[in-house]
Amino acid sequence: MEEIYWLWLSLIPHIGPVLQKRLLEYYGTPEKVYAASDEDLQKNIKGLSTRAIQSFISNHSLDRAKYMKDKCEKQKINILTIDSQNYSGIAKGCPESPIVLYVKGEIRPPRNSIAIVGSRRCTDYGKKVTEQIAAETSKQNITIVSGMAKGIDSYAHTTALKNNGYTLAFLANGVDICYPSEHRSLYEQIIENGAILSEYPPGTNAHPKYFLKRNALIGAWSDKVIVVEAGEKSGALTTVDFAKKYSREIFAVPNRIDEPNGRGTNLLLQSIAKPYLGIMSLNLKEHSKTEGKWVYPTKKSIKLQLLEAENLNPIERKLLKILEENPKQVSEIQNILKISTSNLEELLFNLELKGKIKIHGENIFRNK
């Protein structure tokens, strides 16, 4: 029953995380906030606007919260409240952190975490560096945090999973919605071996304004933030803004000065970011259970070891046969297979995830 009151407080319009936490600080529990009269709220909580008071009055019902709880139970969505031991301790003190998060997958007790973010249209260089970082940090039992977007985000999650690591994906929509849709396979794998999180109730579609809050959560739940590639106006830089606000350690991967995808990261190096020059830049330590002492990562451990999945469906096998003799361009493949752009993107993503193909711009190669 207690979850009902948490949901009720989190769903009241015009009452954001900052005010919600002030109410909890004074009253102790959401149930006691619910029991407070309008006069009591005005007397004890300074700065309550007329709109906020009116919102309390017009939403003083548990019906919506009960509906949402039932919806979550039917869709196997867990409710993570800010008083839970599994809610990141470093995130609890951040003003933007919501009092309720919706979760699909498994939330493990908090441990060291690193956010890996960057361009959706990343280069081969950006992909390679992302895979190196995610592979090595996963082996160090570091949680990989990102936003499940195309490009750098997806490669960070995918590599963590391939290395039996734990990864968290924060979404700008409800956790019951896979966005982008072509990441369905990745979405399901994260649920199986990590967690999908959002502050937005199930059924909420992605909206541009929601991505800013999503990026705040990525920064809040991470000890360190690494920007691999980012243009000068990249959305990934808003994650850096929040990370700076939360006093997180910020790294940027140096890039060519004539590469547009690297202009944002190079500018970060001029201002607030430390250069990422290899895994040793992160100063990670790993506890060896067998030796019982602290050890630093070795050059050998940096080598990326991707696991190849052999389960192929008919269309995947057909595409690999097409690529047997020569590489093909994306447009050629689409014409041969007669499938939509979104289905082709999902097909290529899944085969790349399984280590069967390589993508270089518009050219698709089969791994021999």
N, C-alpha and C positions, 0 to 999 in steps of 0.2 A: 504493500500500500504506500510505503514511503516514496517509491519511484513516481507515483502519481503526482505528488506535490512538487518533486523536482521538475517533472515535465511541465506542470502547470506554470511554475515560475519562469521556466525557460521560454515558454510559448507566448507570454504576455506581450503584445505589441508595445513598442516605445519604451520597453524596459530592457536595456542592454546589459552586457556582462558586468560593467563597472557598477551600475546601480544594483544589480542582482546580488553582487558580492557584498555591497554595503548593507543591504537588507539582511543577508545571512550573517554578517559579522555582528549585527545588533541583535537579531532575534534567535540566531543559533541554528534553526532548521527551516526548511521551506514550509513545513506544516504550521509552524508558529507565525510565519509571514502571512500565510493564508488566513489564519485566525485573527490577525490584527485588524482593527477597525480603521476606517479612513482617517478619523481624528487622531488615532494613535500613530499612524504612519506619518502624518503631517507634523506631529509633535516631536517624534523621535528621529526622523530621517530628514536632515536638513538638505535643502536644494531640490526637493521633489517638485517637478513642474506640475502645472494644472493638467497638462496632457497626460502625464504619468499617473496622477491620481485618478483621472477619468478612466484611464485604461484599466486600472485595478478594479474600479467599480463595475465597468461593463464586462470584464472578463473574470468575475468572481464565480467561476463555475469549473468543476473538474471534468465536465463532459468531453471537452476536446483532448485533455490529457489522457483520459481513459480510452478514448478512441485511438489515440496515437500509441498507447501501450499495447492495445490489442493488435494493431497493425504491425508493430514491431515483433510481437510474439509470433504472428502468423508468418512473417518473412524471415524469422530467425535473426533479427537485428537486436543486438545488445545495447543497453543504455549505460553509459559510463558517466558517473557524476564526479564532480570535482573533489568530493571528499573521499573518493575511492583510493586505495593504496596503489592501484594500477594506473591512476591518472598521473602523468609525468610530474614529478615534484618541481622540476625547473620551470614547467609551464604554468603551474598553479599561481605563481606570483605575477604573471604577465597580465596587464589590464584587459587585453583583447581576448584572453582565454575564456571560452564559454563555460557555464556551470554544467552543461550537459553535452555529451558527444554521442552520436549514434555510430555503432560499430558493427561491421560484418567481419568475422574472423576471430582471431585470438589476441587479446591484449595481455601481454606478459608483464611482470613486474618491471618497473623502469630500470634501464641500464644506460650506459654511454651510447650516444646517438650522433650521427652525422647526416646533415642534409646535403644532398647533391642535386643541384638545379642548373638550368641553363636553357639554351635555345631549343625551340621545337624543330627547327630546320638545321640540325647540327651537321658538322662536317665529319669526315672519317676520323680526323684527328680528335675531335671532341668525343666521338663515340669510343675511340680507343682509350683515351684518358679516363673517361667515365667508367669503363669496364675494369681498368686497372685499379682505380680507387675503390669501387664497389666490391671487387673480388677480394682484395686484401683486407679491407675493413670488416667484411663479413666473416672472414677467417679469424679475425680478432674478437669475434662476438660483439661487434658494434652494430647497433640497429641502423639501418639505412632508411632515411626519411626523404620523401619527395612527393610530387603531386600527380603522378600517373599521366602526365601530358605526353604528347609525342616528343620524340627526340631524346634529349639528355635524361629527362625524368624516367622514361620507359626503359632505357638501357640501364639505369641505376637499379631499378626494381628487378629487372630481368636477371642481371648479373648476380645480385644478392641471392635470388632464388636458386640460380644454377650452382651457387657455392654453398647451398644449405644454410644460407643466412636468414635473418629475420628482417622484414621490411614493413614500413608503415606508409600508406598512401592516403594523403588528405585530399578530399574532393570539394569542388565548388558546387555540388549538387547532392541530392540524397544518396545514401550508400546503396540503395536498391537500384540505382541507375548507373549503367556503365557508360562513362563519357571520357574520352571519345569511344564510340561504339565499336570501332575496329580493334579495341584493346580487350575484347571480351575474354580471350584466353588468358591474358595477363591478369585481368581483374579476378578471374576465378582462381588462378594460382596464388595470388596474394591472399585471398580469403582462406585458402587451404593452408598456407604457410606463413601468414602474417596477418595484417589487419587493414581494412579500409575504414577510414573515419571521416565524419563530417559533422559540423554543427547544425546542418540543415535537416529538417525532418524528412523521412522517406516520402518519395513522390515529388520532391523539389527538383525542378529542372535547372541546369546550369545557366548562370546569368553573368555577364561581364563584371558586375559589381561584387559578385560573390567571390571572385578570384582573389581580390585583395585580402579578404578575411582568411581565405584558404592559405595564402602566403604567410600571413601572420602566424597561423598555427604551425606551419612548417618551421618557421624561425623559433617559435616558442618551445617546440618539442625537440630541439636539437642543441647539442653542446657546441658543435662547430658547424659552419655553413661553408660549402665549397661551390663556387660558381665556375663551371667548366667553360662554357661559352655563352656569351650574351652580347647582343647588339646594344647600341647606345640607349635605345628606348625599350629594351627587353623587360617583360613583366617579371622576370627572375630578379631584377634589381630591386623590386619592392620587397622581396624576401630579405634581401640584404639590409634594407632600411629598418625592417622590424628586428633583424638580428642585431644590428647596431644598437637599437633602442633597448634590447634585452641584454646587452653586454656579452653577446656571443662572440666566439673567435671566428673571424671571417678570412677565407682564403679565396684566391682567384688564380686560375691557370693562365700563365702568360700566353699570348697569341701573336701571330704576325700582325704588323701594323697596317698591312693592306687588306686584312681580312675583316669584312663588316661584322661577322659574328663574334669577333674578338675585341671590337672597340670598347664595348661596355666593361669587359673584364680587365682590359689594359688600363682603362680609366680608374677602375677600382684600385689597381695596384699603385696608382698615383696618389690615392687618398687614404682609404681605410683598410685595404686588404693586404694580407701577407701573401707572398708568392707561393703557389703550390709547385714544387719542383720535384716531386716524387713522394712516395708514401712516408718517407722519413720526415717530411715537412710537418706532418701532423703530430709528431712526437707521441705516437701511440705506444702503449705497453700492453703486453698480453701475459696473463698468468698461465704458466704451464702446469697443468695438473700432475703430469708425470714427474717433472723435476721439482715442482714446488717453489719456483722462483720466477722473478720477472724477467722477460726476455724481449728484445726488440725485434721487429720484423727483419727477415733476411732478404737478400736479393732473390734467392730461390723462391721464397714465399710470395714474391710479388708477381711471379709468372702466372698468367691467367690460365685456369684449367676449366674449360667449359664442358659440361656434360651434354652428350648428344642424345636426343630423344628419338627413338626409332618408330614410334607409332605414327603412321601416316595414313591419312584418308585418301580416297581415290583421286580427288582433284589435286592434292599435294603431290601424289605420285606422278600424275599427268604433267604437272608443271616441271618437275625434276627431269622427266623424260625429254621435255621440250628443250631443256637447258643442257642435255648430255653432251652435244657436240660443240655448241657455241653459245656465248652469252646473248641475251636478248634485251631489247629495250622494253620499258614498262608498257608502252603503247602497243608493241608487237604482241606481248603476252596477253594483253586485254583483248585484242582482236582475235587471237587464236582460241582463248578460253571462253569468250563471249560472256563475260561477267561484269558486274557494275564496278565502279571505281572503289566504293567502300569495301566491297567483298574482296577485291583484288588487294587492297591495302592490308586487310586482315590476313589474307592468305600469305602475302609476302612477309608480314610481321611474324606470323607463326613459324614459317619455315626458317627465317633468320634466327628466331628464338631457339629453334631446334638445331641450329648449326648447319643447316643443309644448304643455305645460299649466302651469298654476299651481295650487298647493295652498294653500288658506287654511282651516285647521282641517278640518272635514268637507266643505267645498265645493271642487269641482274646476272650474277655469275653463280654457277653451281660449285659447291665445295667438293673437291675430289677426295 
